[in-house]
């Protein structure tokens, strides 16, 4: 018999649970229990996700909280999204809880649709003719990459499920780096509902509109595979790391963690590892030394806006989490390469488009790292007396949980660190291949860096939104903004003094804040009822790392759809349905409903919230002005 509450209540659905839910839905779809008036057709309906509908902190503490699965389906026939909530009972029985239908609402794009879009484009005669105009006649070398369409105010796109397929090509070899050869100006807009090219855009045709493009496809090879570079004779001064002697990580006494299914205990840390196709790796019920800190932590949205204002490139602003799914893009990890040392993996379970579960191996890696000195002190007076206690030093070991997502040309490594001093850090590593564009000979692209003959690496940003459901010392919690400022002159006779100032953030509107490096701004989530040993409120501090600001104007369409980028820091009162700042369904969304801006317009109070009721959203980003050395691989 399964434990209903406690940590079991936070663990992802098992393979058996996903299969049972999927089977129940397939058998009942269109029947008396599920929207019988709609009569959904399984031939046109696809499962997008079957995952745990997570309990709130209050629900988790209740022994009678049921285990609920949330299933998301997309109906191509009427361009609608269906949410089904089912209860998974101990006796293998599935019962219907509720159903929600969202008309003209797009789920994220599923892998089947990416492959389908590529095949649609490859077989289209008009597309084949456009490639032939450029002298590209071998379809086996073409790289058709469907990007999200987004929304840019074009009403003719209403009611369609669109992808914008951008084109590259390999040259001379099936494993050639095709990103060195962009087919600039050619876009195939695919309607996934009608399974056809809705619009073929060829922006750089000559005056006759029928012969070759005025932008040539770059021909120079830029391969990252050593075997290919040797064949092509490529040598741009770079070296492989093959001459570096390896460092071998051994732990003869074993690891320091204890694991029970998805629950992990390491030193003073306790938490549960979760996963879903939208967010990828999630962390739950995090405590240190038996003191609660965070009920749930994850990256809930990624936005990648590009700098170019050309008619061809200006709609490049992918919402990687909401439109593609971080978890859906995660790949199995390889021991000794992605992770080194003594490793333990977490497998994950996903649903295929027909509601059948499958297990994917080695998606999340857990290991320990020695990261140098944690602290050190030398007492010089003791050293003069030759005391063996003159030097004190401790090594810093941290626990690492990580996963990698491949989103088209880019790879994102998500690393969560737990350290001995009670700190949690999220580090996102950007690697893979930059997005490239072509250009006319002699052309200067102000929005990119020239990296080859007629080849450019486009400037862009990456924005990541973390959602932290706080539970500091089990609540109640408030958020305090801390700034460092110079002391006022009347209290500063020597002009050297500076102090900290604190301000409690009281409402959802006044909690919309920004990073301020000139005042070393931080935010503390405090427990308003509990004191530490010196009489101050206990708390946990959020310290901003390196970040950026959005350079696109606030009136840009992608910023209307992602209003969370208007500020680095937000606080909201917990609502189970408010999980994603750009909306539950951000694919082709317009930002008119279900965003963090809409939620905070109600301006609820955020002081003294119960444990698990105080939600902190922190946006951090990077501005990537491409370097020559960033290609062919970052």
Buried (B, 14 or more C-beta within 10 A) or exposed (E): EEEBBBBBBBBBBBBEBBBBBBBBBBEBBBEEBBBEEBEBEBEEBBBBBBBBBBBBBEBBBEEEBBBBBBBBBBBBEBBBBBBBBBBBEEEEEBEBBEBEBBEEBBBBBBBEBBEBBBEBBBEBEEBBEBBEBBEBEEBEBBBBBBBBBBBBEEEEBEEBBBBBBBBBBBBEBEEBBBBBBBBBBBBBBBBBBEEEBBBBEBBBBEEEEEEBBEBBBBEBBBBBBEEBBEBBEBEEEEEEEEEEEEEEBEEEEEBEBEBEEBBBBBBEBBBBBBBBBBBBBBBBBBBBEEBBBBBBBBBBBBBBBBBBEBEBBBBBBBBBBBBBBBBBBBBBBEBEEBBBBBBBBBEBBBBBBEBBBEEBEBBBBBBBBEEEEBEEEEEEEBEEEEEEEBEEEEEBBBBBBBBBBEBBBBBBBBBBBBBBEBEBEBEBEBEBBBBBBBBBEEEEBEBBBBBBEBBBBBBBBBBBBBBBBBBBBBBBBBBBBBBBEEBEEEEEEEEEEEEEEEEBBBBBBBBBBEBBEEBBBBBBBBBBEBEEEEEEBBBBEBEBEEBBEBEBEEEBBBBBBBBBBBBBBBBBBBEEEBBBBBBBBBBBBBBEEBBBBBBBEEEBEBBBBBBBBBBBBBBBBBBBEBEEEBBBBB
